Amino acid sequence: MNTRHLRRVAVTVSAAALLPFALTACSDDSGTSSSGAGADKAASSAPAKAPESAAAMSKPFGPGCASVPKEGAGSFEGMAQDPVATAASNNPALSTLVTAVKQAGLVDTLNSAENITVFAPTNDAFAKIPKADLDKLLANKAELTKVLTAHVVGERLTPAQLEKGSFDTLAKTELTTAGSGEQYTVNDSSKVVCGNVPTSNATVYIVDTVLMPAA
């Protein structure tokens, strides 16, 4: 009888000793689960942010963009509404290019094309060509057409594609690009001064030198 009584006491004492540890473990598991769930909920509710560089490069860039009108048909917003030849005609810095495009009879060709990229020389770019040579070029429709179409690629190009690119032009010539960020060079000679300008059917990169195809 005494032995049996002693065993009952031992079992009771053991159970009493283990009970606090079990309660503590349950409490810790509950707290961990609750805090983990809260962290997961907070993480899932946090809004995702787009990379700032990607957002910036979706807009026109470059020092030459400062000369683009802020309002009206020649502004970025206005140019985006028109096909590329029409959009260029509303930009004062591209008036020589527009004259050349009309002289070559390419207005309808460029306006009706879909998803193209135009590397558009500024007036200053054309001014680098000696006047006698420029007049001669403007008077030769076939040669002028070749020069102008050497500035046109048959797809819309993003700035990322210009980092190290090689593209076929409508003149069946090769156009190469290199650079990063907001600084790009075309054919190792012409710099992009205002890039990633949208029109309704094209993306325009305004450049500071006319791209003369190899003879």
C-alpha positions in Angstrom: 0.0 0.0 0.0 2.8 2.4 0.8 4.7 1.6 -2.4 1.6 2.2 -4.5 1.0 5.5 -2.7 4.5 6.6 -3.3 4.2 5.9 -7.1 1.1 8.1 -7.3 2.8 10.9 -5.6 5.8 10.7 -7.9 3.6 10.8 -11.0 1.7 13.7 -9.7 4.8 15.7 -8.9 6.3 14.9 -12.4 3.1 16.1 -14.1 3.1 19.3 -12.1 6.7 20.0 -12.9 6.2 19.5 -16.7 3.0 21.6 -17.0 4.7 25.1 -16.9 7.1 24.1 -19.7 4.2 22.9 -21.9 2.3 26.1 -21.3 5.3 28.2 -22.0 6.0 26.3 -25.3 2.4 26.8 -26.4 2.5 30.4 -25.6 5.8 30.9 -27.6 4.4 29.0 -30.6 1.3 31.2 -30.6 3.3 34.4 -30.3 5.6 33.4 -33.1 2.8 32.4 -35.4 0.9 35.6 -34.7 3.9 37.9 -35.3 4.9 35.9 -38.4 1.4 36.3 -39.8 1.5 40.0 -39.0 4.8 40.4 -40.8 3.6 38.4 -43.8 0.5 40.6 -44.0 2.5 43.8 -43.7 4.9 42.6 -46.5 2.0 41.6 -48.8 0.2 44.9 -48.2 3.3 47.0 -49.1 2.9 48.6 -52.6 5.5 47.5 -55.2 7.6 50.3 -56.6 8.7 50.5 -60.2 12.4 51.1 -60.7 13.0 54.9 -60.9 15.5 54.5 -63.8 12.9 52.6 -65.9 10.3 55.2 -65.2 12.7 58.0 -66.1 13.7 56.4 -69.4 10.1 56.1 -70.5 10.2 59.8 -71.1 12.1 62.0 -73.6 15.6 62.7 -72.4 18.7 64.7 -73.3 19.9 68.4 -73.3 18.2 69.1 -76.7 14.8 68.4 -75.2 14.9 71.9 -73.5 14.3 73.5 -76.9 11.1 71.6 -77.6 8.1 73.8 -77.2 6.2 73.3 -73.9 2.8 73.6 -75.5 1.0 73.2 -78.8 1.6 70.9 -81.8 5.4 71.0 -81.5 5.4 70.0 -77.8 6.0 66.4 -76.8 2.3 65.9 -76.1 1.4 67.5 -79.4 4.0 65.4 -81.4 2.6 62.2 -79.8 -0.7 62.9 -81.5 0.7 63.1 -85.1 2.5 60.8 -87.5 6.2 61.4 -87.6 6.6 63.7 -90.6 3.8 65.9 -89.5 5.1 65.9 -85.9 8.6 66.9 -87.1 7.1 69.8 -89.2 5.8 71.3 -85.9 9.3 71.3 -84.3 11.3 74.4 -85.2 14.6 72.6 -84.7 13.8 70.2 -87.5 12.7 72.5 -90.3 15.7 71.6 -92.6 14.9 68.0 -92.2 11.3 68.6 -93.0 12.3 70.5 -96.2 14.5 67.6 -97.2 11.7 65.0 -96.5 9.3 67.0 -98.7 12.0 67.4 -101.4 12.4 63.6 -101.5 8.7 63.0 -101.5 8.8 60.9 -98.3 6.1 62.7 -96.3 3.4 60.1 -97.0 5.9 57.2 -96.8 6.9 58.2 -93.3 3.5 59.2 -92.1 1.9 55.9 -93.2 4.6 53.6 -91.9 3.9 51.7 -88.7 6.2 51.4 -85.7 9.4 52.9 -87.0 12.3 54.8 -85.4 13.6 58.0 -87.0 17.0 59.5 -86.1 16.2 63.1 -86.9 19.1 65.5 -87.6 18.6 69.0 -86.3 19.0 72.2 -88.3 22.5 72.5 -86.8 23.3 69.0 -88.0 22.5 70.0 -91.6 24.5 73.2 -91.1 27.6 71.1 -90.6 27.4 70.2 -94.3 29.0 72.7 -96.6 26.3 74.7 -98.3 27.3 73.7 -101.8 27.2 70.0 -100.9 23.9 70.4 -99.1 22.3 72.2 -102.1 23.6 69.5 -104.4 22.1 66.8 -102.1 18.8 68.5 -102.0 18.7 68.7 -105.8 19.4 64.9 -106.2 16.2 63.2 -105.2 17.6 59.6 -105.4 20.6 60.4 -103.3 18.5 62.5 -100.9 16.1 59.6 -100.5 19.0 57.3 -99.7 20.4 59.6 -97.1 17.1 60.2 -95.4 16.0 56.6 -95.3 19.4 55.7 -93.8 18.0 57.5 -90.7 15.0 55.2 -90.4 14.8 51.8 -88.8 11.7 49.6 -89.3 10.9 49.1 -85.6 10.4 51.2 -82.5 13.7 51.2 -80.6 13.9 51.7 -76.8 16.9 53.4 -75.1 18.0 50.0 -73.8 18.3 48.7 -77.4 20.6 51.5 -78.2 23.2 50.5 -75.6 25.0 48.3 -78.1 22.8 48.0 -81.2 23.0 47.2 -84.9 20.0 47.8 -87.1 19.0 47.6 -90.7 17.6 50.9 -92.1 15.1 51.5 -94.9 18.0 52.4 -97.1 19.4 48.8 -96.7 22.3 50.2 -94.7 23.5 49.3 -91.2 23.0 51.7 -88.4 24.9 51.2 -85.1 24.4 52.7 -81.7 26.3 52.7 -78.4 25.9 54.3 -75.0 23.9 54.2 -71.8 21.8 56.3 -69.5 21.1 59.5 -71.4 24.2 59.5 -73.7 24.1 57.6 -77.0 26.1 57.8 -80.2 24.9 56.7 -83.6 27.3 55.4 -86.2 30.2 56.5 -84.0 29.7 60.1 -85.1 26.3 61.5 -84.2 25.1 62.1 -80.7 21.5 61.9 -79.5 20.5 65.3 -78.1 16.9 64.5 -77.4 15.8 60.9 -77.3 12.8 58.7 -76.9 10.3 61.2 -78.4 7.0 59.5 -79.3 4.8 60.3 -82.3 1.7 58.3 -83.2 3.6 55.9 -85.4 7.3 56.3 -84.5 9.9 56.9 -81.9 12.2 59.8 -82.6 15.8 60.3 -81.5 17.0 63.8 -82.5 20.7 63.8 -83.4 23.4 66.4 -83.9 25.0 65.1 -87.1 23.5 63.9 -90.4 24.2 60.2 -91.0 25.8 59.9 -94.4 25.6 56.3 -95.8 28.8 54.8 -97.3 29.0 55.3 -101.0 
